[in-house]
């Protein structure tokens, strides 16, 4: 399970989260968005998994042999409309990814 916090804007950061950390989070989420967009586009020939550690870790779960579930949380407040719309668009792209789950059959000896 991966929880991605960080679609909020840098202007909303609290004092405990430094700008450098926020920038790193945003870069990882941007790389994840690029991978999801590439996987959702059937014409895409290159999937940029190597753009971040996050996307490298999730490679088998994104377009690979795993069964993957995306959960998107949105806020009902009018002030959060833009962020909620962005989240829904992100989830819509993710819903277009076709994974090919494989059953792992084999003998595992019990010790």
C-alpha positions as CSV (number, residue, x, y, z in Angstrom):
1,X,0.0,0.0,0.0
2,X,1.3,3.4,-1.0
3,X,-0.2,6.6,0.4
4,X,0.6,9.6,-1.8
5,X,0.1,12.8,0.1
6,X,1.1,15.9,-1.7
7,X,-1.2,17.0,-4.4
8,X,-1.8,20.2,-2.4
9,X,-0.1,23.3,-3.5
10,X,3.2,24.5,-1.8
11,X,1.4,27.6,-0.6
12,X,-0.6,25.4,1.8
13,X,2.4,23.7,3.5
14,X,2.6,23.9,7.3
15,X,5.7,25.0,9.0
16,X,6.8,21.5,9.9
17,X,7.3,20.5,6.2
18,X,10.4,22.1,4.7
19,X,10.3,23.4,1.1
20,X,13.0,21.0,0.0
21,X,11.0,18.0,1.2
22,X,7.9,19.3,-0.5
23,X,9.8,19.8,-3.7
24,X,11.0,16.2,-3.6
25,X,7.5,14.9,-3.0
26,X,6.1,17.0,-5.8
27,X,8.8,15.7,-8.2
28,X,8.0,12.1,-7.3
29,X,4.3,12.7,-7.7
30,X,5.0,14.4,-11.1
31,X,7.0,11.4,-12.2
32,X,4.2,9.1,-11.0
33,X,1.7,11.2,-13.0
34,X,3.9,10.9,-16.1
35,X,4.1,7.1,-15.7
36,X,0.3,6.9,-15.3
37,X,-0.3,9.1,-18.3
38,X,2.1,7.0,-20.4
39,X,0.5,3.8,-19.4
40,X,-3.0,5.1,-20.0
41,X,-2.0,6.2,-23.5
42,X,-2.0,3.2,-25.8
43,X,0.3,5.0,-28.3
44,X,3.0,5.5,-25.7
45,X,6.2,3.6,-26.5
46,X,8.2,4.6,-23.5
47,X,7.2,4.4,-19.8
48,X,9.4,6.7,-17.7
49,X,9.7,4.4,-14.6
50,X,13.3,5.5,-14.0
51,X,12.4,9.1,-13.4
52,X,12.0,8.6,-9.6
53,X,12.5,6.0,-6.8
54,X,8.7,5.9,-6.3
55,X,8.0,4.9,-9.9
56,X,10.8,2.3,-9.9
57,X,9.3,0.8,-6.7
58,X,5.8,0.7,-8.2
59,X,6.8,-0.6,-11.6
60,X,5.4,-4.0,-11.2
61,X,2.2,-2.6,-9.8
62,X,1.7,-0.1,-12.6
63,X,1.1,-1.8,-15.9
64,X,2.7,-5.0,-14.7
65,X,1.6,-8.4,-13.4
66,X,0.1,-7.1,-10.1
67,X,-3.5,-6.4,-9.2
68,X,-3.6,-2.7,-8.3
69,X,-6.3,-0.6,-6.6
70,X,-6.2,3.2,-6.7
71,X,-8.2,5.2,-4.1
72,X,-8.7,8.9,-4.7
73,X,-9.9,11.2,-1.9
74,X,-11.5,14.5,-2.7
75,X,-12.9,17.4,-0.6
76,X,-16.5,18.6,-1.0
77,X,-15.6,22.2,0.0
78,X,-15.8,24.8,-2.8
79,X,-12.4,26.2,-1.9
80,X,-10.9,22.8,-2.8
81,X,-12.6,22.5,-6.2
82,X,-9.5,22.8,-8.3
83,X,-7.6,20.2,-6.2
84,X,-10.5,17.8,-6.2
85,X,-10.9,18.2,-10.0
86,X,-7.2,17.5,-10.5
87,X,-7.5,14.4,-8.3
88,X,-10.4,13.1,-10.3
89,X,-8.6,13.6,-13.6
90,X,-5.6,11.8,-12.1
91,X,-7.8,8.9,-11.0
92,X,-9.5,8.8,-14.4
93,X,-6.1,8.4,-16.1
94,X,-5.1,5.7,-13.6
95,X,-8.4,3.8,-14.4
96,X,-7.2,3.4,-18.0
97,X,-4.1,1.4,-17.1
98,X,-4.4,-2.3,-18.1
99,X,-2.5,-4.6,-15.8
100,X,-2.1,-8.3,-16.6
101,X,-2.3,-10.1,-13.2
102,X,-0.5,-13.4,-13.1
103,X,-1.2,-16.2,-10.7
104,X,2.0,-17.2,-9.1
105,X,1.8,-21.0,-8.9
106,X,4.6,-23.0,-7.2
107,X,5.6,-25.0,-4.3
108,X,6.9,-23.2,-1.2
109,X,8.3,-25.6,1.4
110,X,7.4,-24.8,5.0
111,X,10.3,-24.7,7.4
